Amino acid sequence: MTAFFLTLFALGTGVIVIQFVLGVFGVGDDFESDVSDGLDLFTVRALSAAAAGLGGAGLGLVQWGVPGLLALPIAIVVGAGAAFGIAWLTMRMRRLDLDKSFQIGMTIGVAAQVALPIPGARAGVGKVHLTAHSRFLELAAMTAEESIPSGAQVWVVDTLSHDTVLVGRSPLIHGDSDAQR
């Protein structure tokens, strides 16, 4: 049983070391599929962690005098835990790659509440509060309509700069260019 555990430990650890070295040179990530957003237990990383965990736990248990047939199920649980742990960490790290940067264009069509009155006919700037892309924002706002008092509900119909939006009293209707300008 010791040879079995030693072989699994050596193979699993060897693959992990090779992946680490390839990753340092920027080569390692090409071997994984980035199709799955969930927990993927059948990747090279997860399977090599399972083999290394199973082999290492089995070797340790046998060295402590635990009989091989009793050490095997315990080592299997440890190996499965290692695979789940690596798969979970990989899933979490892939989510870090998602672009969660905010761009003001994401506010078009979003309802807002006027915080500071907005002068009419683009004569000046007021402020609106809104939530877009899971963020609470306070933005400068202008309107092409009549002036809008504090507390009124408006909708963002266009963006004017990186921190200024054009708002109206009704939501944008399917690309109506007169409502946007």
N, CA, C and O of each residue as an XYZ file, in Angstrom:
724
protein
N       0.820     -1.195      0.000
C       0.000      0.000      0.000
C       0.870      1.268      0.000
O       0.479      2.300     -0.544
N       2.036      1.171      0.610
C       2.929      2.324      0.667
C       3.361      2.753     -0.733
O       3.431      3.946     -1.027
N       3.651      1.777     -1.597
C       4.066      2.100     -2.968
C       2.943      2.814     -3.717
O       3.203      3.740     -4.486
N       1.702      2.394     -3.502
C       0.542      3.033     -4.144
C       0.430      4.488     -3.712
O       0.288      5.384     -4.544
N       0.496      4.717     -2.397
C       0.389      6.079     -1.880
C       1.563      6.943     -2.345
O       1.379      8.109     -2.694
N       2.769      6.367     -2.351
C       3.949      7.111     -2.781
C       3.858      7.492     -4.255
O       4.241      8.599     -4.632
N       3.356      6.590     -5.086
C       3.199      6.863     -6.516
C       2.200      8.000     -6.758
O       2.467      8.919     -7.531
N       1.043      7.922     -6.083
C       0.051      8.992     -6.234
C       0.598     10.332     -5.756
O       0.400     11.358     -6.405
N       1.282     10.316     -4.624
C       1.842     11.545     -4.083
C       2.874     12.132     -5.048
O       2.867     13.337     -5.298
N       3.757     11.298     -5.591
C       4.792     11.774     -6.512
C       4.178     12.310     -7.803
O       4.594     13.362     -8.289
N       3.197     11.604     -8.365
C       2.552     12.070     -9.600
C       1.807     13.383     -9.375
O       1.971     14.336    -10.138
N       0.996     13.429     -8.338
C       0.223     14.642     -8.057
C       1.108     15.840     -7.791
O       0.874     16.921     -8.331
N       2.124     15.656     -6.960
C       3.034     16.746     -6.629
C       3.852     17.160     -7.859
O       4.098     18.347     -8.071
N       4.267     16.190     -8.659
C       5.021     16.494     -9.877
C       4.224     17.354    -10.838
O       4.749     18.319    -11.392
N       2.959     17.011    -11.040
C       2.109     17.795    -11.941
C       1.893     19.203    -11.380
O       1.901     20.178    -12.131
N       1.702     19.311    -10.064
C       1.516     20.632     -9.438
C       2.766     21.489     -9.638
O       2.654     22.672     -9.960
N       3.950     20.910     -9.453
C       5.197     21.655     -9.633
C       5.352     22.089    -11.090
O       5.727     23.229    -11.365
N       5.063     21.179    -12.024
C       5.158     21.525    -13.449
C       4.194     22.664    -13.788
O       4.560     23.596    -14.503
N       2.971     22.588    -13.277
C       2.009     23.668    -13.539
C       2.481     24.986    -12.953
O       2.309     26.037    -13.569
N       3.075     24.938    -11.766
C       3.583     26.162    -11.149
C       4.680     26.787    -12.013
O       4.656     27.988    -12.282
N       5.643     25.962    -12.447
C       6.741     26.470    -13.266
C       6.205     27.035    -14.586
O       6.631     28.108    -15.015
N       5.282     26.329    -15.227
C       4.696     26.838    -16.470
C       3.930     28.137    -16.222
O       3.964     29.049    -17.049
N       3.244     28.219    -15.091
C       2.501     29.431    -14.751
C       3.402     30.628    -14.547
O       3.030     31.751    -14.888
N       4.600     30.401    -13.987
C       5.552     31.488    -13.794
C       5.953     32.090    -15.141
O       6.187     33.294    -15.246
N       6.031     31.246    -16.166
C       6.394     31.722    -17.494
C       5.172     32.067    -18.340
O       5.305     32.351    -19.530
N       3.977     32.045    -17.736
C       2.765     32.452    -18.440
C       2.203     31.423    -19.388
O       1.461     31.778    -20.304
N       2.532     30.157    -19.200
C       2.093     29.122    -20.124
C       0.951     28.296    -19.546
O       0.143     27.762    -20.306
N       0.863     28.177    -18.254
C      -0.013     27.203    -17.611
C      -1.493     27.365    -17.816
O      -2.205     26.361    -17.811
N      -2.004     28.564    -17.998
C      -3.459     28.746    -18.024
C      -4.091     28.254    -19.319
O      -5.306     28.061    -19.367
N      -3.311     28.048    -20.356
C      -3.860     27.577    -21.629
C      -4.377     26.153    -21.552
O      -5.145     25.725    -22.413
N      -3.963     25.407    -20.522
C      -4.353     24.011    -20.426
C      -5.713     23.827    -19.769
O      -6.259     22.723    -19.798
N      -6.267     24.860    -19.186
C      -7.560     24.780    -18.517
C      -8.630     25.361    -19.428
O      -8.374     26.291    -20.193
N      -9.822     24.806    -19.338
C     -10.911     25.394    -20.115
C     -11.522     26.518    -19.303
O     -11.740     26.371    -18.101
N     -11.800     27.637    -19.948
C     -12.418     28.743    -19.231
C     -13.899     28.830    -19.563
O     -14.507     29.896    -19.457
N     -14.479     27.698    -19.969
C     -15.894     27.659    -20.307
C     -16.738     27.642    -19.046
O     -17.795     28.270    -18.992
N     -16.276     26.927    -18.036
C     -17.071     26.720    -16.827
C     -16.901     27.866    -15.839
O     -15.783     28.284    -15.541
N     -18.025     28.368    -15.337
C     -17.989     29.356    -14.271
C     -18.209     28.705    -12.924
O     -18.073     29.356    -11.888
N     -18.549     27.423    -12.927
C     -18.858     26.719    -11.691
C     -17.673     25.942    -11.155
O     -16.531     26.137    -11.570
N     -17.978     25.056    -10.221
C     -16.980     24.222     -9.575
C     -16.640     23.065    -10.506
O     -17.476     22.191    -10.737
N     -15.418     23.049    -11.046
C     -15.010     22.032    -12.006
C     -13.961     21.124    -11.368
O     -12.810     21.522    -11.189
N     -14.368     19.904    -11.029
C     -13.476     18.957    -10.359
C     -12.609     18.168    -11.332
O     -11.692     17.468    -10.902
N     -12.872     18.263    -12.619
C     -12.135     17.473    -13.597
C     -11.158     18.322    -14.396
O     -11.110     18.246    -15.623
N     -10.387     19.123    -13.690
C      -9.300     19.869    -14.305
C      -7.994     19.223    -13.872
O      -7.964     18.452    -12.912
N      -6.926     19.535    -14.573
C      -5.623     18.989    -14.211
C      -5.242     19.426    -12.805
O      -4.686     18.638    -12.040
N      -5.537     20.672    -12.460
C      -5.214     21.177    -11.121
C      -5.942     20.394    -10.036
O      -5.329     19.958     -9.061
N      -7.243     20.219    -10.204
C      -8.030     19.531     -9.177
C      -7.632     18.065     -9.064
O      -7.509     17.537     -7.959
N      -7.434     17.414    -10.191
C      -7.076     15.989    -10.149
C      -5.672     15.774     -9.582
O      -5.444     14.812     -8.847
N      -4.738     16.654     -9.915
C      -3.394     16.504     -9.346
C      -3.397     16.811     -7.853
O      -2.655     16.186     -7.096
N      -4.216     17.760     -7.419
C      -4.339     18.030     -5.980
C      -4.962     16.836     -5.265
O      -4.556     16.496     -4.153
N      -5.943     16.202     -5.897
C      -6.556     15.017     -5.299
C      -5.538     13.895     -5.172
O      -5.474     13.235     -4.135
N      -4.748     13.670     -6.203
C      -3.740     12.609     -6.154
C      -2.681     12.900     -5.087
O      -2.298     12.012     -4.325
N      -2.214     14.148     -5.041
C      -1.203     14.515     -4.046
C      -1.781     14.425     -2.631
O      -1.110     13.941     -1.719
N      -3.001     14.881     -2.447
C      -3.632     14.804     -1.123
C      -3.874     13.375     -0.676
O      -3.597     13.019      0.469
N      -4.390     12.561     -1.581
C      -4.641     11.157     -1.265
C      -3.328     10.448     -0.952
O      -3.229      9.738      0.050
N      -2.322     10.635     -1.799
C      -1.037      9.977     -1.577
C      -0.345     10.451     -0.317
O       0.185      9.640      0.443
N      -0.341     11.742     -0.087
C       0.308     12.287      1.109
C      -0.377     11.853      2.390
O       0.287     11.482      3.358
N      -1.699     11.898      2.401
C      -2.437     11.472      3.600
C      -2.246      9.978      3.832
O      -2.057      9.547      4.969
N      -2.294      9.187      2.764
C      -2.097      7.744      2.902
C      -0.712      7.413      3.416
O      -0.566      6.561      4.293
N       0.315      8.077      2.883
C       1.683      7.851      3.370
C       1.805      8.201      4.847
O       2.392      7.451      5.628
N       1.248      9.343      5.220
C       1.312      9.762      6.622
C       0.612      8.784      7.545
O       1.128      8.456      8.613
N      -0.555      8.318      7.143
C      -1.301      7.373      7.980
C      -0.578      6.032      8.105
O      -0.530      5.446      9.187
N      -0.022      5.556      7.008
C       0.723      4.292      7.054
C       1.962      4.444      7.943
O       2.309      3.526      8.684
N       2.628      5.601      7.869
C       3.801      5.840      8.721
C       3.425      5.872     10.200
O       4.247      5.521     11.046
N       2.223      6.280     10.525
C       1.753      6.308     11.908
C       1.271      4.938     12.375
O       0.889      4.772     13.534
N       1.290      3.969     11.483
C       0.926      2.613     11.864
C      -0.521      2.252     11.581
O      -0.983      1.198     12.017
N      -1.244      3.093     10.868
C      -2.629      2.777     10.508
C      -2.584      1.744      9.390
O      -1.849      1.922      8.418
N      -3.367      0.654      9.512
C      -3.370     -0.359      8.451
C      -3.791      0.241      7.110
O      -4.603      1.165      7.068
N      -3.242     -0.284      6.020
C      -3.470      0.237      4.684
C      -4.924      0.299      4.285
O      -5.343      1.274      3.660
N      -5.725     -0.727      4.631
C      -7.141     -0.726      4.247
C      -7.953      0.309      5.030
O      -8.994      0.760      4.553
N      -7.498      0.685      6.210
C      -8.162      1.750      6.959
C      -7.656      3.123      6.498
O      -8.407      4.098      6.500
N      -6.393      3.190      6.107
C      -5.813      4.452      5.648
C      -6.405      4.879      4.311
O      -6.537      6.074      4.045
N      -6.768      3.903      3.457
C      -7.270      4.230      2.119
C      -8.530      5.100      2.135
O      -8.540      6.133      1.466
N      -9.612      4.732      2.878
C     -10.798      5.603      2.843
C     -10.548      6.995      3.433
O     -11.111      7.986      2.968
N      -9.700      7.056      4.458
C      -9.377      8.360      5.039
C      -8.610      9.202      4.022
O      -8.877     10.393      3.868
N      -7.665      8.586      3.336
C      -6.880      9.287      2.324
C      -7.756      9.729      1.153
O      -7.536     10.795      0.579
N      -8.745      8.914      0.800
C      -9.673      9.294     -0.283
C     -10.441     10.556      0.103
O     -10.635     11.445     -0.727
N     -10.878     10.636      1.355
C     -11.599     11.827      1.822
C     -10.686     13.052      1.766
O     -11.108     14.130      1.348
N      -9.438     12.878      2.189
C      -8.487     13.996      2.135
C      -8.233     14.417      0.686
O      -8.189     15.611      0.390
N      -8.067     13.458     -0.209
C      -7.860     13.770     -1.629
C      -9.051     14.485     -2.232
O      -8.889     15.447     -2.983
N     -10.264     14.012     -1.903
C     -11.471     14.683     -2.400
C     -11.555     16.107     -1.861
O     -11.942     17.027     -2.583
N     -11.194     16.287     -0.597
C     -11.185     17.635     -0.017
C     -10.197     18.546     -0.728
O     -10.477     19.724     -0.954
N      -9.028     17.991     -1.082
C      -8.038     18.788     -1.809
C      -8.566     19.175     -3.188
O      -8.372     20.309     -3.627
N      -9.234     18.240     -3.878
C      -9.796     18.543     -5.199
C     -10.870     19.617     -5.092
O     -10.884     20.559     -5.885
N     -11.777     19.484     -4.111
C     -12.818     20.496     -3.927
C     -12.199     21.847     -3.583
O     -12.630     22.879     -4.096
N     -11.189     21.842     -2.715
C     -10.541     23.099     -2.330
C      -9.903     23.805     -3.510
O     -10.078     25.011     -3.681
N      -9.169     23.071     -4.322
C      -8.515     23.668     -5.495
C      -9.552     24.120     -6.518
O      -9.414     25.194     -7.105
N     -10.587     23.311     -6.737
C     -11.634     23.694     -7.694
C     -12.347     24.958     -7.228
O     -12.652     25.830     -8.041
N     -12.615     25.068     -5.926
C     -13.279     26.256     -5.382
C     -12.377     27.483     -5.526
O     -12.842     28.546     -5.940
N     -11.096     27.347     -5.190
C     -10.171     28.473     -5.323
C     -10.016     28.906     -6.781
O      -9.964     30.100     -7.074
N      -9.943     27.939     -7.688
C      -9.834     28.260     -9.110
C     -11.072     29.015     -9.594
O     -10.965     29.991    -10.336
N     -12.255     28.547     -9.162
C     -13.494     29.220     -9.540
C     -13.498     30.668     -9.033
O     -13.869     31.584     -9.766
N     -13.086     30.867     -7.785
C     -13.061     32.216     -7.211
C     -12.040     33.113     -7.928
O     -12.298     34.298     -8.141
N     -10.899     32.556     -8.292
C      -9.879     33.347     -8.987
C     -10.330     33.733    -10.392
O     -10.005     34.822    -10.865
N     -11.068     32.865    -11.061
C     -11.571     33.203    -12.398
C     -12.572     34.347    -12.332
O     -12.666     35.152    -13.259
N     -13.310     34.416    -11.250
C     -14.268     35.519    -11.097
C     -13.560     36.850    -10.931
O     -14.136     37.897    -11.226
N     -12.315     36.826    -10.461
C     -11.554     38.066    -10.328
C     -11.230     38.665    -11.690
O     -11.004     39.870    -11.803
N     -11.206     37.826    -12.727
C     -10.905     38.303    -14.072
C     -12.053     39.089    -14.692
O     -11.843     39.797    -15.676
N     -13.250     38.984    -14.146
C     -14.393     39.689    -14.719
C     -14.196     41.187    -14.595
O     -13.727     41.670    -13.565
N     -14.546     41.915    -15.622
C     -14.419     43.367    -15.622
C     -15.621     43.960    -14.909
O     -16.741     43.931    -15.418
N     -15.374     44.496    -13.727
C     -16.454     45.105    -12.966
C     -16.295     46.616    -12.904
O     -16.844     47.277    -12.022
N     -15.543     47.149    -13.845
C     -15.348     48.587    -13.856
C     -16.642     49.275    -14.297
O     -17.400     48.763    -15.120
N     -16.854     50.422    -13.732
C     -18.063     51.179    -14.026
C     -17.807     52.127    -15.182
O     -16.760     52.768    -15.257
N     -18.775     52.206    -16.081
C     -18.721     53.176    -17.164
C     -20.044     53.928    -17.160
O     -21.106     53.323    -17.012
N     -19.981     55.220    -17.321
C     -21.163     56.066    -17.164
C     -22.276     55.697    -18.139
O     -23.445     55.956    -17.851
N     -21.951     55.103    -19.275
C     -22.966     54.677    -20.234
C     -23.927     53.641    -19.652
O     -25.022     53.445    -20.179
N     -23.522     52.980    -18.570
C     -24.382     51.999    -17.911
C     -25.568     52.642    -17.203
O     -26.475     51.939    -16.759
N     -25.574     53.975    -17.090
C     -26.664     54.650    -16.389
C     -27.840     54.990    -17.302
O     -28.910     55.352    -16.813
N     -27.661     54.881    -18.613
C     -28.744     55.238    -19.538
C     -29.942     54.324    -19.306
O     -29.818     53.099    -19.305
N     -31.111     54.947    -19.109
C     -32.342     54.205    -18.856
C     -32.614     53.950    -17.391
O     -33.664     53.407    -17.047
N     -31.684     54.333    -16.508
C     -31.824     54.095    -15.080
C     -32.586     55.252    -14.433
O     -32.366     56.419    -14.755
N     -33.482     54.900    -13.517
C     -34.221     55.928    -12.771
C     -33.299     56.579    -11.747
O     -32.412     55.932    -11.190
N     -33.520     57.861    -11.510
C     -32.704     58.616    -10.557
C     -33.604     59.568     -9.787
O     -34.723     59.867    -10.206
N     -33.095     60.037     -8.654
C     -33.818     61.036     -7.876
C     -32.992     62.313     -7.851
O     -31.785     62.282     -7.607
N     -33.651     63.430     -8.106
C     -32.960     64.717     -8.152
C     -32.572     65.117     -6.733
O     -33.422     65.216     -5.848
N     -31.276     65.345     -6.529
C     -30.765     65.755     -5.218
C     -30.650     67.279     -5.133
O     -31.013     67.869     -4.116
N     -30.156     67.906     -6.175
C     -30.101     69.369     -6.281
C     -30.864     69.761     -7.528
O     -30.698     69.120     -8.565
N     -31.698     70.792     -7.467
C     -32.539     71.172     -8.614
C     -31.722     71.320     -9.899
O     -30.583     71.787     -9.898
N     -32.361     70.898    -10.998
C     -31.700     70.952    -12.298
C     -32.354     72.067    -13.112
O     -33.545     71.995    -13.413
N     -31.584     73.097    -13.472
C     -32.146     74.177    -14.288
C     -32.584     73.656    -15.660
O     -31.969     72.739    -16.205
N     -33.642     74.239    -16.211
C     -34.177     73.801    -17.495
C     -33.346     74.253    -18.678
O     -32.466     75.104    -18.550
N     -33.636     73.672    -19.828
C     -33.043     74.033    -21.120
C     -31.510     74.040    -21.095
O     -30.876     74.886    -21.725
N     -30.935     73.107    -20.378
C     -29.474     72.968    -20.249
C     -28.795     74.250    -19.788
O     -27.657     74.528    -20.164
N     -29.501     75.029    -18.970
C     -28.971     76.310    -18.505
C     -28.000     76.149    -17.332
O     -27.302     77.102    -16.985
N     -27.942     74.983    -16.726
C     -27.055     74.772    -15.591
C     -27.062     73.303    -15.178
O     -27.691     72.451    -15.805
N     -26.338     73.050    -14.100
C     -26.149     71.666    -13.649
C     -26.754     71.481    -12.268
O     -26.599     72.328    -11.388
N     -27.449     70.355    -12.089
C     -27.938     69.929    -10.787
C     -27.283     68.600    -10.441
O     -26.282     68.215    -11.044
N     -27.855     67.901     -9.464
C     -27.296     66.597     -9.056
C     -28.411     65.577     -8.972
O     -29.541     65.897     -8.606
N     -28.073     64.330     -9.320
C     -29.015     63.219     -9.163
C     -28.337     62.084     -8.408
O     -27.117     61.928     -8.452
N     -29.152     61.298     -7.715
C     -28.695     60.079     -7.050
C     -29.317     58.897     -7.775
O     -30.503     58.917     -8.104
N     -28.519     57.872     -8.024
C     -29.031     56.670     -8.684
C     -28.162     55.477     -8.314
O     -27.057     55.624     -7.793
N     -28.689     54.302     -8.597
C     -27.923     53.073     -8.403
C     -27.789     52.394     -9.753
O     -28.785     52.065    -10.398
N     -26.544     52.187    -10.177
C     -26.271     51.517    -11.457
C     -25.073     50.608    -11.280
O     -24.079     50.985    -10.660
N     -25.174     49.404    -11.829
C     -24.071     48.438    -11.777
C     -23.675     48.168    -10.326
O     -22.493     48.077     -9.992
N     -24.694     48.044     -9.475
C     -24.526     47.764     -8.042
C     -23.762     48.859     -7.301
O     -23.105     48.580     -6.298
N     -23.837     50.076     -7.771
C     -23.161     51.193     -7.119
C     -24.117     52.355     -6.947
O     -24.884     52.684     -7.852
N     -24.066     52.973     -5.781
C     -24.826     54.190     -5.539
C     -23.975     55.346     -6.046
O     -22.801     55.464     -5.695
N     -24.574     56.199     -6.875
C     -23.826     57.286     -7.496
C     -24.512     58.629     -7.294
O     -25.738     58.714     -7.233
N     -23.714     59.655     -7.194
C     -24.200     61.023     -7.274
C     -23.518     61.626     -8.492
O     -22.292     61.728     -8.549
N     -24.333     62.024     -9.467
C     -23.796     62.543    -10.726
C     -24.342     63.934    -11.006
O     -25.449     64.281    -10.594
N     -23.549     64.714    -11.708
C     -24.022     66.004    -12.206
C     -25.061     65.708    -13.286
O     -24.933     64.745    -14.041
N     -26.091     66.553    -13.345
C     -27.168     66.290    -14.303
C     -27.653     67.584    -14.939
O     -27.685     68.643    -14.312
N     -28.028     67.456    -16.207
C     -28.636     68.557    -16.958
C     -29.910     68.012    -17.576
O     -30.089     66.799    -17.687
N     -30.795     68.918    -17.979
C     -32.007     68.510    -18.680
C     -32.276     69.462    -19.832
O     -31.945     70.646    -19.769
N     -32.878     68.933    -20.876
C     -33.278     69.761    -22.014
C     -34.714     70.232    -21.820
O     -35.207     71.049    -22.597
N     -35.389     69.724    -20.789
C     -36.780     70.064    -20.506
C     -36.835     71.277    -19.578
O     -35.852     72.001    -19.423
N     -38.008     71.485    -18.962
C     -38.160     72.535    -17.949
C     -37.335     72.160    -16.721
O     -36.925     71.008    -16.576
N     -37.089     73.126    -15.837
C     -36.312     72.844    -14.630
C     -37.006     71.761    -13.802
O     -38.232     71.641    -13.807
N     -36.203     70.988    -13.102
C     -36.717     69.863    -12.321
C     -36.330     70.089    -10.866
O     -35.151     70.281    -10.569
N     -37.315     70.071     -9.935
C     -37.032     70.342     -8.521
C     -36.406     69.129     -7.805
O     -36.444     68.000     -8.296
N     -35.837     69.407     -6.642
C     -35.291     68.339     -5.800
C     -36.381     67.344     -5.446
O     -37.538     67.723     -5.260
N     -36.017     66.074     -5.355
C     -36.960     65.029     -4.977
C     -37.711     64.402     -6.129
O     -38.339     63.358     -5.954
N     -37.666     65.012     -7.308
C     -38.390     64.473     -8.457
C     -37.677     63.231     -8.997
O     -36.453     63.118     -8.929
N     -38.471     62.310     -9.530
C     -37.882     61.143    -10.176
C     -37.665     61.454    -11.649
O     -38.541     61.997    -12.322
N     -36.481     61.100    -12.133
C     -36.121     61.317    -13.532
C     -35.453     60.052    -14.058
O     -35.187     59.117    -13.302
N     -35.189     60.032    -15.351
C     -34.476     58.916    -15.972
C     -33.300     59.464    -16.753
O     -33.389     60.529    -17.364
N     -32.222     58.749    -16.732
C     -31.048     59.135    -17.507
C     -31.325     58.786    -18.961
O     -31.634     57.639    -19.287
N     -31.211     59.794    -19.842
C     -31.480     59.562    -21.261
C     -30.217     59.641    -22.120
O     -30.225     59.210    -23.273
N     -29.123     60.194    -21.560
C     -27.876     60.265    -22.309
C     -26.749     60.623    -21.345
O     -26.990     61.021    -20.205
N     -25.524     60.475    -21.820
C     -24.366     60.893    -21.039
C     -23.727     62.080    -21.744
O     -23.663     62.121    -22.973
N     -23.259     63.038    -20.966
C     -22.655     64.237    -21.532
C     -21.143     64.277    -21.312
O     -20.415     64.878    -22.102
N     -20.676     63.646    -20.256
C     -19.240     63.544    -19.972
C     -19.039     62.372    -19.023
O     -19.968     61.606    -18.766
N     -17.835     62.236    -18.507
C     -17.534     61.103    -17.629
C     -18.266     61.172    -16.288
O     -18.319     60.178    -15.565
N     -18.831     62.336    -15.948
C     -19.545     62.449    -14.668
C     -20.834     63.270    -14.772
O     -21.381     63.686    -13.751
N     -21.317     63.504    -15.978
C     -22.535     64.298    -16.174
C     -23.491     63.551    -17.093
O     -23.104     63.017    -18.133
N     -24.767     63.532    -16.668
C     -25.787     62.845    -17.461
C     -26.880     63.825    -17.858
O     -27.080     64.855    -17.216
N     -27.582     63.479    -18.931
C     -28.751     64.226    -19.364
C     -29.957     63.429    -18.879
O     -30.060     62.229    -19.135
N     -30.879     64.107    -18.171
C     -32.033     63.408    -17.618
C     -33.323     63.986    -18.176
O     -33.358     65.104    -18.688
N     -34.381     63.193    -18.061
C     -35.709     63.629    -18.477
C     -36.744     63.073    -17.513
O     -36.457     62.181    -16.714
N     -37.955     63.618    -17.604
C     -39.010     63.182    -16.687
C     -39.627     61.840    -17.079
O     -40.347     61.237    -16.283
N     -39.355     61.369    -18.290
C     -39.873     60.059    -18.701
C     -38.714     59.212    -19.200
O     -37.707     59.746    -19.666
N     -38.851     57.878    -19.103
C     -37.750     57.008    -19.536
C     -37.504     57.107    -21.035
O     -38.399     57.453    -21.807
N     -36.296     56.800    -21.424
C     -35.900     56.791    -22.827
C     -36.737     55.763    -23.571
O     -36.903     54.634    -23.108
N     -37.261     56.153    -24.717
C     -38.129     55.259    -25.480
C     -37.388     54.811    -26.725
O     -37.251     55.585    -27.673
N     -36.908     53.582    -26.740
C     -36.295     52.897    -27.873
C     -35.490     53.789    -28.809
O     -35.803     53.891    -29.995
N     -34.466     54.427    -28.285
C     -33.532     55.155    -29.130
C     -34.104     56.405    -29.766
O     -33.627     56.830    -30.819
N     -35.114     57.004    -29.155
C     -35.681     58.239    -29.696
C     -34.610     59.326    -29.624
O     -34.324     59.841    -28.543
N     -34.018     59.677    -30.760
C     -32.881     60.587    -30.773
C     -33.285     62.004    -30.314
O     -32.444     62.740    -29.797
N     -34.549     62.390    -30.494
C     -34.956     63.710    -29.997
C     -34.958     63.736    -28.479
O     -34.636     64.761    -27.878
N     -35.313     62.630    -27.855
C     -35.316     62.566    -26.395
C     -33.897     62.539    -25.868
O     -33.652     63.022    -24.763
N     -32.937     61.983    -26.630
C     -31.569     61.895    -26.171
C     -30.848     63.221    -26.312
O     -29.990     63.522    -25.482
N     -31.140     64.003    -27.285
C     -30.406     65.236    -27.537
C     -31.165     66.364    -26.964
O     -30.731     67.512    -27.059
